[in-house]
């Protein structure tokens, strides 16, 4: 039977949380009388996380478990989960028990209002300040500034989507942080609701400063992809034309000096700069045209070859 709800849950070294989270989800879903599936993605765990997932699969056939050969990151795990999900409504949750499944009915009620994506807002966070402060700078200041998409907690892992939303994604790197930006740029309706954020009981946080550095670089990628994804020629072409025009103006100036003064001995560096700008401009325009030609051949990133085992 095709499930109505799909739960996509990436996990790495969460052996103490997986079974409890599954029990909590099932308890809420059965009260709602909805069909469901729970898709766990083991992203390179070194403990018994996947063994627990397989045990859950034996006890509950609605549980599916996918194991990567190594640690590919949260974006890869979510993308694979989305690709294998079958539900009309897809939830994403973190595996560390900080997301409370009791919030599920609130997400569904918000989707019933006509929204396509509902994001959680951890109004009161149970995380150390060393994790919260950099996250707020990136997600609450830089992201709205550069993308125009403003949520209180854009990176909250607890989200609910209509199926058509997740099928439009191609996630890699740290792009999972900016899923709402992708959705808005594709004209989906998004909103957020406050959710309970519980303190971590098992395992340890995967947070590191390098994630914020990667997140900032991926934010720049997001700005490019969402603004020029379907028209890369406009981006490179604009840079190319500006560069070529500046070089052309320098060339006209050098020509004027040559005609009026008869010599440009002291203007040779400026002449070389003009020539360089014109050459760079032509290269930018050419790059834009090549990008336009390649656009139609672009496909989704395929992670299927990295799956070691699936039950």
N, C-alpha and C positions, 0 to 999 in steps of 0.2 A: 504494500500500500504506500502510495506517495505521501510523505510527511507534509504537514502544514508548516511546522516550525523546524528550522535547522539551527543548530548551535555549533559554531566554528570556534574551537578553543586551542590555540597554540600553547605548547608547554615545553619547558626545559628544566629538568631536575625538579619536578614537582610531585615526587612520589607521596608526600604526606598530604596532598591536597586533592588529587584527582578523584578519588573515590567519594570523598565528602561532597565535592562540587557536583558530581553526577547525581548523588542522592538528593541534593537540594534542588537541582533542576527538575528531576523527575517528579518530585513531590509537588512542585508548583504547576508543572505542565499537566499532570493528571487532574489536579483541581480544576484546571481550565478546560479539561476534556478535549485536548488538541493532540493530534498525531505529531510525532516528533522524531528527530534523529540528532544524535550528538556526535560530532566529528572532532576527535582529538588528533592533533598533529604534534608528534614528538620531534622537536627541532634539535636533535643531537644530544639528547640526555645521556649522562654517564651513570645514572642510578637506575632504579627499577621502574621508572615511570612507564615505559612502554609495556613492561610485563603486567603492570596493573591495568593498563588500557586494554590489553588482550583478555585479562580476566573479566573485565567489565563487559567486553564484547560477548563472552561466553554466557554471561548471566542475562544480558539485555541485548537482543539482536538489533536494537535501535542505535546501539553504539558502534561507531566505526573508528578504527585507529590507523593512522598513517605515520610511518617512521621515515625520517630523512637519514641519509648516510652520515651526514655531519650537520653542523650548525649553519644553516643558510640564512637565518634571520626571520624576524616576525613578518615582514612583507611577503616572503616566499611562503611561509606557513599559512598566512591568511589567503593568499592567492590560490594555493592548492585546495584549501578548505572551501573557498567559493566555487572553484571549478567542479568539485565533487559533491557539493550540496544540491539537494533536490527540493527543498522547501520553498513555499511562496514567501515566507518571511524568514530572514536569516539574522540571527543574533551573533555577535562576537563578544567574547568575554575573556578576561585574563584567567589563568589557571590557578592563581595564588590565593583564591578565596576572598580577595578584597572586594570583588563585585558580588553583590547580594542578589541571588536569583528571585527573591521576593519582589524585585522591581519589574519583573517581566510583564505583569498585567498593565503597569503604567506605560511601558513602551508601546504595547499593543493598542492601548486606548488612544495614545497620541497618533499612531499610524492611522487609526480609524478616522481621525480628523482630516485626513487627506495628505499627510506628509509622506515622503518617500524614504527619508532617513531621519532617525531620531538618535541623537547622541547624548550620552550621559554627561552630567556635570557634577564632578566630585566637589560639591560646595564646601564640605569640610574634609580635607585630605588627611589621611593617616600615614603620611610619609615624612621622612626627615627633611629639614629645610634645605639641605645640600642637594636634594633631588627636586624639591618644589620650586625654588627660586630660578634656577636656569630654565626649567620647563616653562615657567610663566613668562620669562623674557622672550623665549622663542615662540611659544604658542599664543600668548596673549598680547604681545606687542609687535614683534616682527611679522608674524604671519598675517594679522589683519592689515598692517601697514602696507605690505607688499602684494597681498592678494585681494583685499577688500572683503574677505570673509571673516566675520567676527563671531566667535563663540567663547563662552567662559572657559571651556575645557576641550579644545579641539582635538586633543590627543587622548581623550578618555577611551579605554579599550572596550567599554560597555556600550554597544550600539545595536540598533535594530534597523534592518534594511528591507525594502521590497526587492524581490528577486531581480528585477530589471536593473536595479542600481549596481549590484555587485557584479553582474555579468558585463558591465562596461569597464571594469577595472583592469589595469595591467600593472601590478605592484612589484617593485623591486627596491633594493637599497633601504632607505628609511621613509619611503613614500607613504607607508601606512599611516604615518602621523597626520597626513594632509588629505585623508579620504574625503572629509566634508568639502574641501576646496574643489576636488575633482567633481563631486556631485553637483555643487552649485554651478560650476562652469558648463555642465551638461544639462542645465535647466531643471534639475530635480529639486523638489522642495525639502528643505532641511529645517530642523529645530532641535532643541535640547531640553532635557528635564533634569532636575536635581536628583541625584541618586546617593544612596548610602555607600560610604567607602569604609570598609573594615580594615583594621590593622592586620598586617601579615602575621600569620601564626607559624607557618612552616617554610623551610627553605630560606633563600636570601634573594635580595633584589638583584636584577641584572643590570642596574643602572651604572653608567660610567660616563665620565666627561667626554670621552670620544663620541658617545652617541649624540651629544649636543652639537659637536663640530660637524658630524655627518648630517645631522638634522638640518643645520643651517645651509650646508651645501645643497642638500636635497630641496630645501625651500627655494633656492635659486632655480633649481631644475623645474620645480612646480610652476614658478612664475613664467618660465619659458614655455613649458608644455601647455599650460592652460591658456596662455595668451597667444601663442604662435603655433600650437600643436597642429592645426589644420592649414596654417599658412606660414611655414618657416621662411619662404621666400621673402615675405614682408620684413621679417626681422633682419636677415642677412642682407637683403636688398637695400633696406634703409641705411644700414651701416656702410654698405658699399658705395651707395650714391653720395652720401655725405663725405666720405673719404675721397672719392674721385673728384667731387666738386671742389673741395679744398685744394687738392693737388692741381686741378685745372686753373683755379684762381692764381695759385703761385706761379704756374707756368705762364699765364697771361702777364703777370707782373714782371717776371724775368724777361719776357719778350719785349715788353714796353721799355725796360731799362736798356736792353740791347739795342733797340732802335734809337732811343733818345740820347744815350750816352756813349754808345759804341763799344762798351765793355762790361763784363759781368764777373771780372776776376774775383772780386770779394763776395760775390753772391752764389758761388758754387755750392756751398752747403745747403742754401735755401733751394737751389735748383734740384739737388739730390733728394731733399725732403719732398718737394712737389712730385717728382717722379715716383718716389716710394709710395706716397699717398694714392696716386693714380693706380699703381700696380696692385696695392692692397685692396683698393675699391673694386677693381675688376675681379679679384679673387673672392671677395665677399659676395658679390653678385653671382658669380659662378657657383659658389657653395650653396647659395639660396636656391638656384635653379636645380642643382643636383638633389638637394633635400626635397624639393617638390616632386622630382621624378621618383625618389625612393619612398615617398609617403604612402603611395598606394600599395606598396609591397610589404609594408610593416605589419607584423603580426604580434600576437601575445608572447610574452616570455614563457617558455615551456620549462617547468620544473619537474615534469613527470619522470625524467631520467634519474633524478636524485632520490626517488622514493625507493627505499630498501625493502620495505614490507608493508602490506596493507591487509587488514582483516575486516 
